[in-house]
Amino acid sequence: MKKLIAAISGLVLGALASTVIFADFNDNKNTNQAGTATNAQKVYVPFGQKDEYYLFASGGHSGQMFIFGVPSMRHIRTIPVFSHDSATGYGWDKHSKKMLGKYSWGDLHHPALSEKGGEYDGKYLFATDVGNNRAAVMDLKTFTVKDILEVPNTGGPHCAAFVTQNTEYMFLPTRFAVPFGHKFASLDDYKTKFKGVMSAVTFDEKKQKLSVAYQVALPPWSFDLSDAGKKISKDWAVMTTYNTEEATTEEEINASQKDRDYVVLFNWKELEKMVADGKYDMVNGMKMLDPSKHKGAIYLVPTAKSPHGVDVTPDGTRFIASGKLAPAMTVFSFEKAFKAIKDKKFAGEQEGIPVLDYASVMEREVNPENALGPLHTQFDGDGFAYTTMFISSEIVKWNIKTGETVDRVPVQYSPGHASAAEGDTVSPDGKYIIALNKIAKDTYLSVGPSHPESMQLIDLSGKKMEIIQSAPVDPEPHYAQMIKADKIKPIVVYDKDEKRPDSVWNQKDTRITRKGNVVEVYGVALRSKFIFDAKAARKDVINVKEGDKVVIHLTNIDLDQDITHGFGINSYDLNMEVQPGQTQTIEFTANKAGTYPLYCTNFCSALHQEMNGYLLVQPKG
């Protein structure tokens, strides 16, 4: 008995000693094992269940859109927008090839969801291409791009597609000043021949087409980020500027000389009226309004130098500018700005545009202790702002009305932007915010000198902000918007539209026609075969002659969920994807004689390997 008691006592003492020596009494839930388990539970979405939010994140120089589920942070899909994508054949089928035009890449920035009454309505997503001056619209019923618009007279719409409260417009200010039409000009003539241009782009939902309603000629500065007003400020919008020094070389030095740059404050309703009244010039086919000639709609608000983000509070009463080279956020009042305009409290003009008196518009400057490099601000529904600090690598929570710092959380590393749940609407959820980090360093398994970048999910529901998930991402998580998943209603299959041009719904109607040297194929794809000509001995073969123009219309007549077919031609550098119920068209010139297998490129059934045929190109002569 004594031996048993001694043994038990030894075990107890050993356990106590090991607890004292090895246990971690740190209560930081981000680092201890219990906290990790709790965080894992917060982001766990069981198999078969869905995430609460969609996150649409820009892919930067990939030209693509990344889609994640939140809170799981699972990467759901990459949607090609401005760049080719061989996985889906985007850029090879007739529609997407025409949209991409002469460009093979894009720099996708600042996705913006369509809005109604200042709320995301879940219908469309807009984005801009800094690399080639374009705007795009994606239909969220199908998660496919419907139109791409090349915007003339502009150089790099980095400020992006911020939309007005009811998606009347999206405004695309330009990052680079250029002469109209990109005409050649000496940089010595920068002040007189170069312009920054803001384009007012509209979207015709019925036709699903983008167009430029008008443009505004601005001084030759760089216009960075922007936001539309809400509620009392719904007819207004704001955007930041830098390089008001008008430097033309070594801008990292020369564009940072002044203590202040500007927020451009404009009334788009008034601009719309001016254009309707004919107060514009025609420039390269565009209606171009010059605010130095037609005053009353555009004003300049001095702000801390080299500002990046400017963000409108959910109630529409304030806008907040972040001066990345001056460690401060400035809170401006719309009501004060309206009064200053009414009372003509101006501090002179710049390039013919009135400058509002800073003290008459500013409400407060916010400078959290040791916080460096403020870039972008998001909001919750409780009166708090969340600003990314690029240099000090953190997100700071502060009270909009008082400027008081409430909380801060370090992130890894260098957050450019952040995305809060419904954060750009009139009623943010206040549940999560995601840090979009530019740098991850050694956080993940090495993939060589090009490190992954990262996004970190931060829980806002407790007393303290808490990072509960980190996810590596492809370059470049530049900006994102997070929307409640139940607002988006994607289709499962395309409707069987009997009147759709070029569609074939019955196998017996498949056919191949020839008119001169144009061969047109009306075929179907179904598990697990292609049928191009129902009357032919070999129904899955296309016979053409060298030099023929070949047009293939292919309808996927499998109307079952997730039965996607592909269509690729071996050695012909052609591929496209056809979703259930969809008709896709591909056009090419049969410029290589020979025998070329064609096959389904997207796994569709157990007999997927057998889903193939031949393109036979008869040599000339």
C-alpha positions in Angstrom: 0.0 0.0 0.0 2.8 2.3 0.9 4.5 1.6 -2.4 1.3 2.4 -4.2 0.9 5.7 -2.4 4.5 6.6 -3.1 4.0 5.9 -6.8 0.9 8.0 -7.0 2.6 10.8 -5.1 5.5 10.7 -7.5 3.2 11.0 -10.5 1.4 13.9 -8.9 4.7 15.7 -8.0 6.1 15.0 -11.5 3.0 16.4 -13.2 3.1 19.5 -11.0 6.8 20.0 -11.7 6.4 19.6 -15.4 3.5 22.1 -15.3 5.6 24.7 -13.5 8.6 24.2 -15.7 7.1 23.7 -19.2 3.6 25.3 -19.1 2.9 28.5 -21.0 0.9 30.8 -18.7 0.7 33.5 -21.4 -3.0 34.4 -21.9 -2.5 35.6 -25.5 -5.1 33.7 -27.4 -3.2 34.2 -30.7 -0.3 32.1 -29.5 -1.2 29.4 -27.0 -2.6 26.0 -27.9 -6.0 26.6 -26.4 -6.3 29.9 -28.2 -5.3 28.2 -31.5 -8.1 25.6 -31.0 -10.6 28.4 -30.3 -9.5 30.3 -33.4 -9.7 27.1 -35.5 -13.2 26.6 -34.4 -14.1 30.2 -35.3 -13.0 29.7 -38.9 -14.0 26.1 -39.3 -16.8 25.6 -41.9 -17.9 21.9 -41.8 -18.0 20.0 -45.1 -21.3 20.6 -46.8 -21.9 24.0 -45.1 -21.1 27.3 -46.7 -19.1 30.4 -45.7 -21.0 33.4 -44.5 -19.3 35.9 -46.8 -17.7 36.1 -50.3 -14.5 38.0 -50.5 -13.6 39.5 -53.9 -9.9 40.3 -54.0 -8.0 42.0 -56.8 -5.3 40.0 -58.4 -3.1 43.0 -59.3 -0.7 42.3 -62.2 -2.2 38.8 -62.7 -5.2 40.5 -64.2 -7.5 38.2 -62.3 -10.0 38.2 -59.5 -9.5 36.0 -56.5 -12.6 34.8 -54.7 -12.5 33.5 -51.1 -15.0 32.3 -48.5 -15.0 33.9 -45.1 -14.4 32.9 -42.4 -12.8 29.8 -43.7 -10.5 31.8 -46.0 -10.8 29.0 -48.5 -9.8 30.0 -52.0 -13.0 29.2 -54.0 -12.1 30.3 -57.6 -9.9 32.5 -59.7 -11.8 34.5 -62.3 -9.9 35.7 -65.3 -10.8 39.3 -66.2 -8.0 41.1 -68.0 -5.7 38.2 -68.7 -5.9 35.0 -70.6 -6.7 31.8 -68.7 -6.0 28.4 -70.3 -8.0 26.6 -67.6 -11.3 28.1 -68.8 -10.3 29.0 -72.3 -10.8 32.7 -71.4 -9.3 34.7 -74.2 -9.8 32.1 -76.9 -13.6 31.8 -77.2 -15.1 34.5 -79.5 -16.7 36.6 -76.7 -13.7 36.8 -74.4 -11.2 37.1 -77.2 -13.1 40.2 -78.5 -13.2 41.7 -75.0 -9.5 41.3 -74.4 -8.7 42.7 -77.8 -5.0 43.3 -78.5 -4.0 43.0 -74.8 -2.6 39.8 -73.2 -2.3 41.1 -69.6 -3.8 43.5 -67.2 -3.3 45.0 -63.7 -6.5 44.5 -61.9 -7.2 46.9 -59.1 -10.0 47.8 -56.7 -13.0 45.6 -57.3 -16.3 47.4 -56.5 -19.6 45.7 -56.0 -22.8 47.3 -57.5 -24.9 49.1 -54.9 -28.5 50.1 -54.3 -29.2 52.6 -51.6 -25.6 52.4 -50.5 -25.9 48.6 -49.9 -24.2 45.9 -51.9 -26.9 44.4 -54.1 -24.9 41.3 -55.1 -25.6 41.7 -58.9 -22.4 43.0 -60.5 -18.7 43.5 -59.7 -16.6 46.2 -61.4 -12.8 46.5 -61.7 -10.2 48.5 -63.5 -7.0 47.8 -65.4 -4.1 50.1 -64.5 -1.9 48.6 -67.1 -4.1 49.2 -70.2 -6.7 51.8 -69.2 -9.7 49.5 -69.1 -12.8 48.8 -67.0 -14.7 45.5 -66.7 -18.0 44.3 -65.3 -18.6 40.8 -64.0 -22.1 39.3 -63.7 -22.4 37.6 -60.3 -25.1 35.2 -61.6 -22.5 33.4 -63.6 -19.2 34.9 -62.2 -18.2 35.7 -65.8 -17.0 39.0 -67.4 -19.7 40.6 -69.6 -17.9 43.6 -70.9 -14.5 45.3 -71.0 -14.2 49.0 -71.9 -11.0 50.7 -73.0 -11.1 54.2 -71.7 -9.5 56.9 -73.9 -7.6 60.0 -72.9 -6.4 58.4 -69.6 -3.3 56.8 -68.1 -3.8 54.1 -65.6 -7.2 54.2 -63.7 -5.6 53.1 -60.3 -8.2 54.9 -58.2 -10.5 52.3 -59.4 -14.2 51.6 -60.0 -15.7 53.2 -56.9 -19.5 53.3 -57.5 -22.1 55.9 -56.5 -24.8 55.0 -54.0 -27.2 53.5 -56.7 -24.5 52.6 -59.2 -25.4 55.5 -61.4 -21.7 55.9 -62.2 -18.3 54.5 -61.5 -15.6 57.1 -61.7 -12.1 56.2 -63.0 -9.6 58.9 -62.1 -6.1 58.4 -63.6 -2.9 57.6 -61.9 -0.6 58.9 -64.6 -0.9 62.3 -66.3 -0.5 62.0 -70.1 -1.4 64.2 -73.1 -4.9 63.5 -74.5 -4.8 60.4 -76.7 -1.3 59.6 -75.4 0.1 61.9 -78.1 3.9 62.5 -78.0 5.0 65.5 -75.9 8.2 66.6 -74.3 8.2 66.3 -70.5 9.4 69.9 -70.5 5.8 70.7 -71.5 4.3 68.7 -68.7 2.4 71.6 -67.1 0.7 72.7 -70.3 0.3 69.5 -72.3 -0.3 66.8 -69.7 -3.6 66.1 -68.0 -5.0 63.9 -65.3 -8.4 62.7 -66.5 -11.4 61.4 -64.5 -13.9 59.3 -66.5 -17.6 58.9 -65.6 -18.5 55.4 -66.7 -22.0 54.1 -66.8 -23.3 50.6 -67.0 -26.4 49.6 -69.1 -27.7 46.6 -67.1 -30.1 45.5 -69.9 -27.4 45.5 -72.6 -24.7 44.6 -70.1 -22.4 47.2 -71.7 -20.1 49.8 -70.2 -19.7 53.3 -71.7 -18.1 56.7 -70.9 -20.7 59.3 -70.3 -18.2 62.2 -70.0 -14.7 63.0 -68.8 -13.1 65.8 -66.7 -9.8 67.3 -67.5 -7.8 67.7 -64.3 -4.3 69.1 -63.5 -1.3 66.9 -64.4 -1.2 65.3 -60.9 -1.5 61.6 -59.8 -4.9 60.7 -58.5 -4.7 57.8 -56.1 -7.8 56.5 -54.3 -11.4 57.5 -54.1 -14.8 56.9 -52.6 -18.4 58.0 -53.3 -20.5 59.8 -50.8 -23.5 58.3 -48.9 -26.8 59.6 -47.6 -26.3 63.4 -47.1 -23.2 63.3 -49.3 -24.7 60.9 -51.9 -24.3 63.4 -54.8 -20.6 63.9 -54.0 -17.4 62.0 -54.2 -13.7 62.4 -53.1 -10.3 61.3 -54.4 -6.8 61.8 -53.2 -3.9 63.4 -55.2 -0.1 63.3 -55.0 2.6 64.8 -57.1 1.0 68.2 -57.0 4.7 69.2 -57.4 4.3 68.1 -61.0 7.6 66.2 -60.9 8.6 64.4 -64.1 11.5 62.3 -62.8 12.5 60.5 -59.6 9.1 61.0 -58.1 9.9 59.1 -55.0 11.9 62.2 -54.0 10.5 65.0 -56.1 6.8 64.3 -55.6 7.1 64.5 -51.8 8.4 68.1 -51.4 5.2 69.9 -50.3 3.7 69.6 -46.9 0.2 69.2 -48.4 -1.5 67.6 -51.3 -5.2 67.6 -52.0 -8.4 65.7 -51.7 -10.5 66.4 -54.8 -14.2 67.0 -53.7 -16.7 67.0 -56.6 -20.4 67.0 -57.1 -21.2 64.5 -59.8 -24.8 65.6 -60.1 -23.6 69.1 -60.9 -21.1 67.7 -63.4 -23.9 65.7 -65.0 -25.9 68.9 -65.3 -23.0 70.9 -66.8 -22.5 68.2 -69.5 -26.3 68.2 -70.2 -26.0 72.0 -70.7 -23.3 71.5 -73.2 -20.4 72.8 -71.1 -17.8 70.5 -72.6 -15.4 70.1 -75.5 -15.1 67.0 -77.7 -11.7 65.3 -77.3 -11.0 62.2 -79.2 -14.7 61.4 -79.3 -15.3 62.1 -75.6 -17.2 64.9 -73.9 -14.5 66.6 -71.9 -15.4 69.1 -69.2 -12.7 71.6 -68.0 -13.4 72.7 -64.3 -11.1 75.7 -64.7 -13.6 77.1 -67.3 -16.8 75.8 -65.7 -16.7 76.2 -62.0 -19.1 75.1 -59.3 -18.7 71.3 -59.1 -15.0 70.6 -58.2 -13.0 71.8 -55.2 -9.7 71.0 -53.6 -9.2 70.2 -49.9 -5.7 70.5 -48.5 -4.6 67.3 -46.7 -1.4 65.6 -45.4 1.1 65.1 -48.1 1.2 62.0 -50.4 -2.2 60.7 -49.2 -3.3 57.2 -50.3 -6.8 56.3 -49.1 -9.8 58.5 -48.7 -12.9 56.9 -47.2 -16.4 58.0 -46.5 -17.9 57.1 -43.2 -21.0 54.9 -43.3 -23.3 57.7 -42.3 -22.0 59.9 -45.1 -21.1 62.8 -42.8 -17.3 62.6 -43.0 -14.4 61.6 -45.3 -11.0 60.4 -43.9 -7.8 60.9 -45.8 -4.6 59.0 -44.9 -1.3 60.8 -45.4 1.2 57.9 -45.9 4.2 60.2 -45.5 2.7 62.1 -42.6 1.7 59.7 -39.9 -1.8 61.0 -39.5 -5.4 60.6 -40.7 -7.4 63.7 -41.2 -11.2 63.7 -40.6 -13.1 66.1 -42.8 -16.7 67.1 -42.5 -19.0 67.1 -45.5 -21.3 69.6 -43.8 -18.4 71.9 -43.1 -17.3 71.6 -46.7 -20.8 72.4 -48.0 -20.8 75.5 -45.7 -17.3 76.6 -46.8 -18.4 76.3 -50.5 -21.6 78.3 -49.8 -19.7 81.0 -47.8 -16.8 81.0 -50.4 -14.2 80.2 -47.8 -11.4 79.6 -50.3 -7.7 79.7 -49.9 -7.1 80.7 -53.5 -7.1 78.5 -56.6 -4.8 75.8 -58.0 -4.9 75.3 -61.7 -8.1 77.2 -61.8 -9.9 75.0 -59.2 -11.0 76.6 -55.9 -9.1 75.5 -52.8 -11.2 75.2 -49.6 -9.8 76.7 -46.4 -8.4 73.7 -44.5 -9.5 74.9 -41.0 -13.0 75.4 -42.3 -13.4 71.8 -43.5 -11.2 69.8 -41.2 -12.7 68.3 -38.1 -9.6 66.7 -36.5 -6.3 65.1 -37.2 -5.8 61.6 -35.8 -2.2 60.5 -35.0 -2.1 57.2 -33.1 1.1 56.8 -31.1 4.0 55.2 -33.0 1.6 54.3 -35.9 3.4 54.8 -39.2 2.2 54.8 -42.9 -1.6 55.1 -42.7 -3.1 53.9 -46.0 -6.7 52.8 -46.0 -9.6 52.9 -43.6 -12.6 50.6 -43.2 -15.6 50.8 -40.8 -17.8 48.9 -38.5 -21.4 49.8 -37.6 -20.6 51.2 -34.2 -18.7 54.4 -35.0 -15.2 53.0 -35.2 -12.6 53.2 -38.0 -9.9 50.7 -38.8 -6.8 52.0 -40.6 -4.0 50.0 -42.1 -0.5 51.1 -41.1 1.9 50.1 -43.8 5.2 50.9 -42.1 4.4 49.8 -38.5 2.5 46.7 -39.9 -0.7 46.9 -37.9 -4.3 47.8 -38.0 -5.4 50.6 -35.6 -9.0 50.9 -34.4 -10.1 54.4 -33.4 -13.2 56.4 -32.6 -14.4 58.5 -35.5 -16.0 61.2 -33.4 -13.1 61.6 -30.9 -10.0 60.3 -32.7 -9.2 58.2 -29.7 -7.2 55.0 -30.3 -9.2 52.1 -29.0 -7.2 49.0 -30.1 -4.5 47.9 -32.4 -3.3 44.5 -33.8 0.0 43.7 -35.4 -0.1 41.9 -38.8 2.5 40.2 -40.9 3.5 42.4 -42.8 2.9 45.8 -44.4 -0.8 45.9 -45.0 -1.8 48.0 -47.9 -5.5 47.7 -47.7 -8.1 46.1 -45.6 -11.6 44.7 -46.2 -14.3 44.8 -43.5 -17.5 42.8 -43.8 -19.8 45.0 -45.9 -17.3 47.7 -45.0 -17.9 50.1 -47.9 -21.7 50.2 -47.4 -24.0 52.4 -45.3 -24.4 49.6 -42.8 -21.1 47.6 -42.2 -21.5 44.3 -40.3 -18.6 44.9 -37.9 -17.8 41.2 -37.7 -14.6 40.8 -39.5 -11.8 42.7 -41.2 -9.1 41.2 -43.4 -5.6 42.7 -43.6 -4.3 42.5 -47.2 -0.6 42.2 -46.6 2.0 43.0 -49.2 4.8 41.0 -47.6 4.8 37.6 -45.9 8.6 37.0 -45.7 9.2 33.6 -44.1 5.7 32.9 -42.8 5.0 30.0 -45.1 6.9 27.2 -46.8 9.5 28.6 -49.2 8.7 28.8 -52.9 12.0 30.5 -53.8 12.8 34.1 -53.7 9.3 35.2 -54.7 7.5 34.8 -51.4 3.7 34.3 -51.0 1.7 37.3 -49.9 -0.9 37.0 -47.2 -4.3 37.9 -45.9 -5.2 37.7 -42.2 -8.7 37.4 -40.9 -9.3 39.5 -37.8 -12.3 38.9 -35.5 -14.0 42.2 -34.4 -16.7 40.7 -32.3 -14.8 40.7 -29.0 -13.4 43.4 -26.8 -10.1 43.1 -28.5 -9.3 42.6 -32.2 -7.9 39.1 -32.7 -6.2 37.5 -35.7 -7.9 34.1 -36.1 -6.7 33.0 -39.5 -3.8 33.6 -42.0 -3.8 32.5 -45.6 -1.1 32.7 -48.3 -2.3 34.2 -51.5 -1.1 34.8 -55.0 0.2 38.3 -55.9 -1.3 40.8 -55.4 -4.0 41.3 -52.8 -4.4 45.0 -53.5 -8.0 45.7 -52.5 -11.1 43.6 -51.7 -14.7 43.8 -50.8 -16.6 41.4 -48.6 -20.3 40.7 -49.1 -22.8 38.6 -47.3 -23.1 35.3 -49.3 -26.9 35.3 -49.3 -27.0 38.5 -51.3 -25.5 36.7 -54.3 -27.7 34.3 -56.3 -25.6 32.4 -58.8 -27.3 30.2 -61.4 -26.6 26.4 -61.4 -26.9 25.8 -65.1 -27.6 28.1 -68.1 -31.2 28.2 -69.2 -32.1 26.1 -72.2 -32.8 29.0 -74.5 -34.4 27.6 -77.8 -34.1 31.1 -79.4 -30.4 31.6 -78.6 -28.4 32.2 -81.8 -26.1 29.4 -82.8 -27.4 26.9 -80.2 -28.3 23.3 -80.9 -30.3 21.4 -78.4 -31.1 18.2 -80.4 -28.3 15.9 -81.6 -30.1 15.4 -85.0 -29.8 19.2 -85.6 -26.0 19.2 -85.5 -24.4 20.2 -88.8 -21.4 21.5 -90.6 -22.0 24.1 -93.4 -19.6 25.7 -95.9 -20.0 29.1 -97.6 -16.9 29.7 -99.7 -13.9 29.2 -97.5 -15.9 29.7 -94.3 -16.8 26.4 -92.5 -19.4 26.8 -89.7 -19.9 24.0 -87.2 -23.1 23.7 -85.0 -22.2 21.0 -82.6 -23.1 19.6 -79.1 -21.1 18.3 -76.2 -22.5 15.7 -73.9 -21.2 12.9 -71.7 -19.1 11.6 -73.2 -18.9 12.7 -76.8 -18.9 15.5 -79.3 -21.4 15.5 -82.2 -20.7 17.9 -85.0 -22.7 16.5 -87.9 -25.5 14.0 -87.2 -25.6 12.8 -90.8 -21.9 12.1 -91.1 -20.4 8.6 -90.9 -18.0 10.0 -88.2 -20.1 12.4 -86.2 -17.1 13.6 -84.1 -14.9 14.7 -86.9 -14.5 18.1 -88.5 -13.1 18.2 -92.1 -11.8 21.5 -93.5 -9.3 22.7 -96.0 -6.0 24.5 -95.3 -6.7 28.3 -95.2 -10.4 27.9 -94.3 -11.9 30.1 -91.6 -13.4 27.8 -89.1 -16.3 28.8 -86.8 -17.3 26.3 -84.1 -20.5 26.8 -82.1 -20.6 24.3 -79.3 -23.6 23.8 -76.9 -23.3 21.8 -73.7 -26.6 20.0 -73.7 -25.9 18.3 -70.3 -28.2 20.3 -68.0 -26.8 18.8 -64.8 -25.0 20.8 -62.2 -21.2 20.9 -62.5 -21.0 19.0 -65.8 -18.6 21.3 -67.6 -17.1 20.4 -70.9 -13.9 21.8 -72.5 -13.0 21.9 -76.1 -9.3 21.8 -77.0 -7.5 21.2 -80.4 -4.2 19.5 -80.1 -1.3 21.5 -81.5 -3.6 24.4 -82.6 -3.3 26.4 -79.3 -7.1 26.5 -78.9 -9.2 25.8 -75.9 -12.6 27.0 -74.5 -14.9 26.0 -71.7 -18.7 25.3 -72.1 -20.8 25.3 -69.0 -24.1 23.2 -68.7 -26.7 24.8 -71.0 -24.1 27.3 -72.4 -23.2 27.9 -76.1 -19.7 29.1 -76.8 -18.1 30.0 -80.1 -14.4 29.7 -81.2 -13.0 31.1 -84.5 -9.7 30.4 -86.1 -8.0 30.0 -89.5 -7.0 26.4 -90.3 -3.5 27.5 -91.3 -1.8 24.2 -90.5 -2.6 21.2 -92.7 -2.7 17.8 -91.0 -4.4 15.6 -88.5 -5.2 17.1 -85.1 -7.0 15.4 -82.2 -9.7 17.4 -80.4 -10.8 16.5 -76.9 -12.7 17.5 -73.8 -10.3 19.5 -71.6 -12.5 19.5 -68.5 -13.1 16.3 -66.6 -16.7 15.4 -67.1 -17.4 11.7 -66.5 -15.8 8.3 -66.2 -15.4 8.2 -70.0 -13.9 11.6 -70.1 -10.8 10.2 -71.8 -12.9 8.8 -74.6 -14.5 12.2 -75.3 -12.5 13.2 -78.3 -12.5 13.5 -82.1 -10.4 14.9 -84.9 -9.9 18.1 -86.9 -8.7 17.0 -90.4 -7.1 19.9 -92.4 -6.7 18.9 -96.0 -3.5 20.4 -97.6 -3.9 22.9 -100.4 -3.8 21.4 -103.8 
